[in-house]
Structure formats: structure tokens, C-alpha cells
Amino acid sequence: MKKTRTQSARTAPVAASSADNNDDVSERIRATLAAAIGEGALKPGTKILEEAIAEHFGVSRTVVRGALGVLESDHLLERKRNRGTFVAEPGIEQARNLFEARRKIEALLLELVVERATAEQLEALEKLADEEEHIHHHGDEKSKTVLSGKFHIVLAEIAGNPVLTEMLAKIVARLSLVMSLYEEDHKDDCGADHHRMIVAAIKEKDLTKAQQLMDSHLADIEGRVRLTEGHGDRHTFLSVLENFS
């Protein structure tokens, strides 16, 4: 009996270590796919290859499915019966709801930011807008998209409410799929000017002006999409033609 207890005590830490390692890798897989989706490298409708992911990260497909399950719950992936898992393709009504939710949350976050932001935090936000402008003139489209989204997340973090920040981050991620599917008027504009004006209004403690500027900025983004039946299908089909022609 003593030998059995000793062996159990020796093997338990190993099992725990293995489980912790699987959790770490699962999070890496989730973060990698989420970033690829957010930056447009994985387009809506793209099939997720579990075996390739398992081989790349050196884990079992069970671990991979755990990561995919989290992304499914976040509505970035969708599982289709007998077909596999795919990058989600948001419908028109879902897209409208996401835009509406974002406007409401960002307006609420601005209330908290105007109340709580420090001079140092606003200076950092201003520098981020400056970096956006530099990327606008010298960077690629992916960099512009990443920095534009980062501005809104950093602004949310300044508000000091992690729950609202998490909600906004998930909405922004899902809207990247909407833009990929339905964007028709792609302007060569990363939003740096809008962001700088919003920061200036926050510095002046002018909540009404900051909210109006934010609403105008978000309306500009929403105005770039064409939420009509068949447009998403057309966009996906054109992407296939571009890849294979």
C-alpha cells in the first residue's frame, strides 16, 4: 500500500503539469486563430483544419477542439454537422445588432473615460493616434486595421471596467467578420483623425462632444458595408475566384 501511495504522489504532479501545459497550448491556439480572424487572414467560411493545427502545435486533436470550442462560444467559428468547423459568416440581422451594440457600449465607455482617465493615459492614447497616422501613410492594410481596433480597446481599458472591455473586444472581433463579408466602400483611412478628435474632447471633459464624434466615427465604419441579401455570398465567391485564378 505504501508503495502505491508513493507512486501516486510522484505521478500526480506530472499529470497536473501535463494538464497545465495543454491549457497553455489551448490558449495559444485560441489566440492565434482569433488574431488571424481579426486581421482578415482567415476569411469567413474558411474551413478550420484540426489535424494541421494539432500537428503544428504538437498536441492532440482533443486539445485543439477545446480551443475551437471557446471560439465557437465567442461566435468566431461555427461547427457544421458532418462538415467540420468554419470561420463564422455573420448574417445581416446579426451584423446590424453588433453595430448597434457597439455604439451603445462605446458611448457608455466614454462616460467612464471622461470621469476616470489620467493625463498619462490620455497622452498614451494620443501617441497611439499618432502611430496610426504614420501607419496610414507608410504601412500596410493589416497594420491599419490592427491599430484602429487597438485604439478602441485601449480606450475601453482606460474606462476601468473589465467586463465592458471584454464585451467590446468580442464585438470588435465579430465585426471584423462582418467587414470582411459585407464591406463595399473601403476607404484609405485608418480613423486616426477621428481618434485624435475624440481624445481632444475627452481632455476637455466634453462628454457630449466625445460621444458625438464617436458616433460619427462608428457611423462612418458602418457606412462602408452593404447589408443586403446575397452580398456576403457574392463577396465569398469573388474571394474564391481571386484565390484560384
N, C-alpha and C positions, 0 to 999 in steps of 0.2 A: 504493500500500500504506500509506504513511504517513497518508494521509487517512482510510483505512478504520480504522486503529488509533486515530486521534484521535477519530473518530466513536464507536467502541465505548467508548472511555474516558469520553466525555461522556455516553453514554446509559446506561451501567451503573449509576451512582448513582441515576438516575431510576427504573430498573427495581427496584433494591433498595428505594428509598423507597416505591414503589408496593406491593411485597410486604409491607413492614413495616406500611404503613397497612392493608392487607387483614387482616393478622394482628391488629392492634389492634381493627378493627371486628368481626372474627370473635369475639374475646374479649368485646367489649361485647354482642354478640348472645347469646352463651352465658350471660353473667352476667345479662342482662335476663330471658331465658326461665327460667333457674334460679331467680331471685328470684321471678318471677311464679308458678312452680310451687310453690315453698316456702311462699309466703304464701297459696296457695289461689286465686289469681286465675285461673290456668289449671288446670281440673279434669282428673282422669283421663278419658281418652277424647276430650279436645278435639283437634280437627284443627289442625295447625300449618300456617299459610298462608305458604308460602315467598315467593310473589310480594309479599305485603303487607310481609313483613319486609325483602325486598330494596329495595322502594320506600321504606320508612321510613328505612332506614339508608343509602340511596344506593349500594348495592353490587350486584354480580351475584348470581344465584342460586347460582353455584358457591361463592362466599364463604359464603352462608347455609348451604349444605349442609355445609360444613366445620364450622361451629358446631353444626349439628344432629347431626353425626356424633359429636362429643365428648359431647353429651348422651345420645345413644343408648348409647355405651360406658359411661356412668355410670348407665344403666338408668332415666333420667328420661323418655326418649322411646322410642318403638318404631315401626319402619317396617313398614307392612303392604303386601304386594305388590299392586300395581295400585290402591292406595287412597291412599297418601301416608303422612305421618308424624303420629303422635298422641302425646299425653301418655300415659305408661305407666299400665297398670292392673295393679298387682301382684296375683298370685294369693294364695290363703290360705296355702299352704306357704311361699311366698316371704316373706310377712308375718311368719310365725312365726320364720323363720330370721333375719330382720332384727332382730326384737325380742331374740332370743337373742344375736345378735352384739353388739348394743348393750350389753346387760347385762354381757357379758364384757369388752368394751373399756373401758366406764366404770369397772368395778371395777379394772382394771389401771391406768388413768389415775390413779385416786385414790391408788394406791401411790406413783406418781411425784410427784404433787402434794404429798402429806404429807411426802415426803422433800425436795422442792426448792422449794416455794413460799416467797416472801419476804413479809414483813409488808405491804409496799406492794401486792403483787399480791393478797393476801387482802383488803386494805382496798378495793381497786378492785372485787373480786368482791362484797363486801358492799354497796357502793354500787349495783351492778347489781341486786342483790336488792331493795334499797330502791326503785329505779326501777321494778322490776316491780310492787311493791306499789302504787305510785302509779298506774301504768297500769291495774292491776286495778280500781281504784276510779274512775278518770277517763278511761280510754282505750277504744279500740275493740278488737274481737276480733283484728284483724290485728296490731295493736301488741303485744297479749299474746303471740300466737304467736311473733312475731319475737324478742321479748325473752327468752322462755322458751328458745328454741333457742340464742340468743346466749350465755346463761349457760353452757350445756354446752360450747360451742365455746371460750369464753374459759377455762373450767376446763381443757379439753384443752390449750390453748396454754401454760398455766402448767406443765403436766407436762414441757414441753420436748422432746417427741418429735414432729416434724412429720409423720412417717409415720402415727402413730396419730391425730393430729389430722385429717389428710386422710381417713383411713378413717372416723372418726366423723362428719365433716361430710357425707360421701357417704351414710352410713347414715341420718343425721337427715333429709337431703333426700328419700331414698326413703320414709322412714316418714311424711313429710308426705302422700305419695300414699296410703299405707295408711290414715291417719287420715281423709283426705278420702273414701275409698271405704267404710270399714267402721265409722267412729265412730258409736256409737249413743247413748252416755251422755255428752253434752257438758256438763262441769261448768264453772260460772263460777269457775274457779280457774286462775291462771297459774302455780302452783307456787312462788310467792315464799317461802312459809313453809318448804316443804321445802328450797329452796335455801339459805335462811338457816341452817337447822339443819345442813345439810351443811357449810357454811363454818365454823360454830362447832366442829364435830367436827374439821375439818382444823386449825383453830387450836390445838385441844387435843392435836394429834398422835395422835388416836384413830382409827386406820385402820379397825378393825373396826366402830366405830360409824358412821363416814362411809360405809362400804360398805353397811351395813345400811340406812341412811337412803336412800342412792341406790337400792338395790334396791327398797325400798318405794315410792319416788317413781316409778321406772320401771314397777313393777307397777301403780301407780295409773293411769298413762297407758295401759298395755296393757289394763287392765280396762275402758277406755272403748270398746273396739272389739268388734264381734261378728263373729268369723271363721267364718262359716258359708256354705255354698254358696248362691248367689243373692242374698246380702245386698248385695254390691257392685253387682250388676246392678240391684237394686231402688233403691239409692241413686242410681245414674246416671240411671235412668228418672225418679225423682222430681225430680231436678235439671232435667231437660228440661221436665217439666210446669211447674215453678216459673218457668222462663225464658219459656215460651210462653203461660202462662195469664194 
